[in-house]
Amino acid sequence: MRDFEFRLFATEIIGHPRCTECSTFMWLSIIEPADKPDHDLRLFECPRCQHAMRVKVRYR
């Protein structure tokens, strides 16, 4: 599993990232608090190859 960090603006649509292993659209499976204020940790999982990606998102 790889960790990524993104800044999310209120006007952006949260999409499904593509899997880095097989290019299938990944699904959001878990949202949990991050270690920084105004951040979430989001876990995306690939339904095809079960690859997982954790993303740190600033939401404010």
TIVO-2410 file (N, C-alpha, C; in nm, 3 decimals):
# residues 60
REC num residu      c1      c2      c3 atome chaine
REC   1      M   0.085  -0.117   0.000     N      A
REC   1      M   0.000   0.000   0.000    CA      A
REC   1      M   0.090   0.123   0.000     C      A
REC   2      R   0.052   0.223  -0.081     N      A
REC   2      R   0.128   0.346  -0.089    CA      A
REC   2      R   0.050   0.460  -0.025     C      A
REC   3      D   0.121   0.556   0.034     N      A
REC   3      D   0.059   0.673   0.094    CA      A
REC   3      D   0.077   0.792   0.002     C      A
REC   4      F  -0.028   0.872  -0.015     N      A
REC   4      F  -0.026   0.992  -0.096    CA      A
REC   4      F  -0.089   1.105  -0.016     C      A
REC   5      E  -0.058   1.230  -0.055     N      A
REC   5      E  -0.121   1.344   0.011    CA      A
REC   5      E  -0.173   1.440  -0.096     C      A
REC   6      F  -0.299   1.482  -0.082     N      A
REC   6      F  -0.362   1.573  -0.175    CA      A
REC   6      F  -0.430   1.684  -0.098     C      A
REC   7      R  -0.440   1.801  -0.161     N      A
REC   7      R  -0.521   1.909  -0.106    CA      A
REC   7      R  -0.653   1.909  -0.181     C      A
REC   8      L  -0.763   1.910  -0.111     N      A
REC   8      L  -0.896   1.903  -0.172    CA      A
REC   8      L  -0.968   2.034  -0.150     C      A
REC   9      F  -1.015   2.094  -0.258     N      A
REC   9      F  -1.091   2.217  -0.249    CA      A
REC   9      F  -1.240   2.185  -0.246     C      A
REC  10      A  -1.320   2.271  -0.187     N      A
REC  10      A  -1.462   2.245  -0.169    CA      A
REC  10      A  -1.536   2.229  -0.301     C      A
REC  11      T  -1.485   2.288  -0.408     N      A
REC  11      T  -1.554   2.281  -0.536    CA      A
REC  11      T  -1.517   2.156  -0.616     C      A
REC  12      E  -1.418   2.079  -0.574     N      A
REC  12      E  -1.376   1.962  -0.649    CA      A
REC  12      E  -1.466   1.843  -0.618     C      A
REC  13      I  -1.486   1.760  -0.717     N      A
REC  13      I  -1.560   1.636  -0.700    CA      A
REC  13      I  -1.461   1.527  -0.662     C      A
REC  14      I  -1.496   1.450  -0.561     N      A
REC  14      I  -1.410   1.339  -0.521    CA      A
REC  14      I  -1.436   1.224  -0.617     C      A
REC  15      G  -1.338   1.193  -0.697     N      A
REC  15      G  -1.354   1.089  -0.796    CA      A
REC  15      G  -1.295   0.958  -0.749     C      A
REC  16      H  -1.289   0.867  -0.840     N      A
REC  16      H  -1.228   0.737  -0.815    CA      A
REC  16      H  -1.092   0.737  -0.882     C      A
REC  17      P  -0.982   0.730  -0.807     N      A
REC  17      P  -0.852   0.723  -0.873    CA      A
REC  17      P  -0.836   0.589  -0.945     C      A
REC  18      R  -0.748   0.587  -1.042     N      A
REC  18      R  -0.720   0.462  -1.112    CA      A
REC  18      R  -0.612   0.386  -1.036     C      A
REC  19      C  -0.624   0.256  -1.034     N      A
REC  19      C  -0.526   0.169  -0.969    CA      A
REC  19      C  -0.393   0.180  -1.043     C      A
REC  20      T  -0.286   0.193  -0.969     N      A
REC  20      T  -0.153   0.202  -1.030    CA      A
REC  20      T  -0.103   0.067  -1.080     C      A
REC  21      E  -0.169  -0.039  -1.040     N      A
REC  21      E  -0.128  -0.173  -1.083    CA      A
REC  21      E  -0.201  -0.219  -1.209     C      A
REC  22      C  -0.334  -0.195  -1.217     N      A
REC  22      C  -0.411  -0.251  -1.330    CA      A
REC  22      C  -0.500  -0.148  -1.400     C      A
REC  23      S  -0.498  -0.022  -1.358     N      A
REC  23      S  -0.573   0.090  -1.418    CA      A
REC  23      S  -0.725   0.083  -1.401     C      A
REC  24      T  -0.775  -0.004  -1.317     N      A
REC  24      T  -0.918  -0.009  -1.287    CA      A
REC  24      T  -0.951   0.104  -1.190     C      A
REC  25      F  -1.074   0.159  -1.200     N      A
REC  25      F  -1.114   0.262  -1.104    CA      A
REC  25      F  -1.123   0.201  -0.965     C      A
REC  26      M  -1.066   0.271  -0.866     N      A
REC  26      M  -1.066   0.223  -0.728    CA      A
REC  26      M  -1.187   0.278  -0.655     C      A
REC  27      W  -1.225   0.212  -0.546     N      A
REC  27      W  -1.340   0.252  -0.466    CA      A
REC  27      W  -1.296   0.298  -0.329     C      A
REC  28      L  -1.359   0.403  -0.279     N      A
REC  28      L  -1.335   0.454  -0.145    CA      A
REC  28      L  -1.394   0.355  -0.045     C      A
REC  29      S  -1.312   0.306   0.047     N      A
REC  29      S  -1.362   0.207   0.142    CA      A
REC  29      S  -1.361   0.256   0.287     C      A
REC  30      I  -1.268   0.345   0.323     N      A
REC  30      I  -1.260   0.392   0.463    CA      A
REC  30      I  -1.218   0.539   0.464     C      A
REC  31      I  -1.280   0.617   0.552     N      A
REC  31      I  -1.235   0.753   0.583    CA      A
REC  31      I  -1.211   0.758   0.733     C      A
REC  32      E  -1.091   0.804   0.772     N      A
REC  32      E  -1.060   0.814   0.915    CA      A
REC  32      E  -0.982   0.942   0.940     C      A
REC  33      P  -0.979   0.992   1.063     N      A
REC  33      P  -0.905   1.114   1.094    CA      A
REC  33      P  -0.755   1.095   1.072     C      A
REC  34      A  -0.692   1.201   1.026     N      A
REC  34      A  -0.546   1.199   1.007    CA      A
REC  34      A  -0.479   1.262   1.128     C      A
REC  35      D  -0.347   1.263   1.126     N      A
REC  35      D  -0.270   1.318   1.237    CA      A
REC  35      D  -0.264   1.471   1.236     C      A
REC  36      K  -0.306   1.535   1.126     N      A
REC  36      K  -0.306   1.680   1.116    CA      A
REC  36      K  -0.450   1.732   1.121     C      A
REC  37      P  -0.471   1.853   1.174     N      A
REC  37      P  -0.606   1.912   1.170    CA      A
REC  37      P  -0.650   1.936   1.026     C      A
REC  38      D  -0.778   1.926   1.000     N      A
REC  38      D  -0.838   1.948   0.868    CA      A
REC  38      D  -0.792   1.848   0.762     C      A
REC  39      H  -0.750   1.730   0.803     N      A
REC  39      H  -0.707   1.625   0.710    CA      A
REC  39      H  -0.780   1.495   0.741     C      A
REC  40      D  -0.804   1.418   0.638     N      A
REC  40      D  -0.859   1.283   0.649    CA      A
REC  40      D  -0.761   1.185   0.586     C      A
REC  41      L  -0.766   1.061   0.632     N      A
REC  41      L  -0.699   0.950   0.562    CA      A
REC  41      L  -0.808   0.871   0.492     C      A
REC  42      R  -0.792   0.852   0.362     N      A
REC  42      R  -0.892   0.780   0.284    CA      A
REC  42      R  -0.826   0.658   0.221     C      A
REC  43      L  -0.890   0.544   0.236     N      A
REC  43      L  -0.838   0.420   0.181    CA      A
REC  43      L  -0.919   0.384   0.057     C      A
REC  44      F  -0.849   0.371  -0.055     N      A
REC  44      F  -0.909   0.329  -0.180    CA      A
REC  44      F  -0.863   0.187  -0.209     C      A
REC  45      E  -0.956   0.102  -0.255     N      A
REC  45      E  -0.924  -0.037  -0.286    CA      A
REC  45      E  -0.966  -0.069  -0.429     C      A
REC  46      C  -0.885  -0.148  -0.496     N      A
REC  46      C  -0.915  -0.189  -0.633    CA      A
REC  46      C  -1.000  -0.316  -0.630     C      A
REC  47      P  -1.116  -0.315  -0.696     N      A
REC  47      P  -1.201  -0.434  -0.695    CA      A
REC  47      P  -1.147  -0.546  -0.784     C      A
REC  48      R  -1.053  -0.514  -0.871     N      A
REC  48      R  -1.000  -0.615  -0.962    CA      A
REC  48      R  -0.879  -0.688  -0.905     C      A
REC  49      C  -0.779  -0.614  -0.857     N      A
REC  49      C  -0.654  -0.678  -0.812    CA      A
REC  49      C  -0.630  -0.665  -0.662     C      A
REC  50      Q  -0.722  -0.602  -0.588     N      A
REC  50      Q  -0.715  -0.583  -0.444    CA      A
REC  50      Q  -0.598  -0.495  -0.398     C      A
REC  51      H  -0.541  -0.416  -0.489     N      A
REC  51      H  -0.438  -0.319  -0.451    CA      A
REC  51      H  -0.505  -0.209  -0.368     C      A
REC  52      A  -0.437  -0.157  -0.267     N      A
REC  52      A  -0.493  -0.052  -0.181    CA      A
REC  52      A  -0.402   0.070  -0.183     C      A
REC  53      M  -0.463   0.187  -0.168     N      A
REC  53      M  -0.389   0.313  -0.168    CA      A
REC  53      M  -0.448   0.402  -0.059     C      A
REC  54      R  -0.364   0.450   0.031     N      A
REC  54      R  -0.407   0.542   0.136    CA      A
REC  54      R  -0.371   0.683   0.094     C      A
REC  55      V  -0.470   0.774   0.104     N      A
REC  55      V  -0.452   0.912   0.061    CA      A
REC  55      V  -0.482   1.006   0.177     C      A
REC  56      K  -0.391   1.097   0.205     N      A
REC  56      K  -0.416   1.202   0.304    CA      A
REC  56      K  -0.471   1.322   0.231     C      A
REC  57      V  -0.590   1.370   0.272     N      A
REC  57      V  -0.661   1.476   0.202    CA      A
REC  57      V  -0.686   1.592   0.296     C      A
REC  58      R  -0.649   1.712   0.252     N      A
REC  58      R  -0.686   1.832   0.328    CA      A
REC  58      R  -0.820   1.876   0.275     C      A
REC  59      Y  -0.919   1.888   0.362     N      A
REC  59      Y  -1.055   1.914   0.318    CA      A
REC  59      Y  -1.104   2.054   0.348     C      A
REC  60      R  -1.025   2.139   0.408     N      A
REC  60      R  -1.065   2.279   0.432    CA      A
REC  60      R  -0.961   2.372   0.381     C      A
***
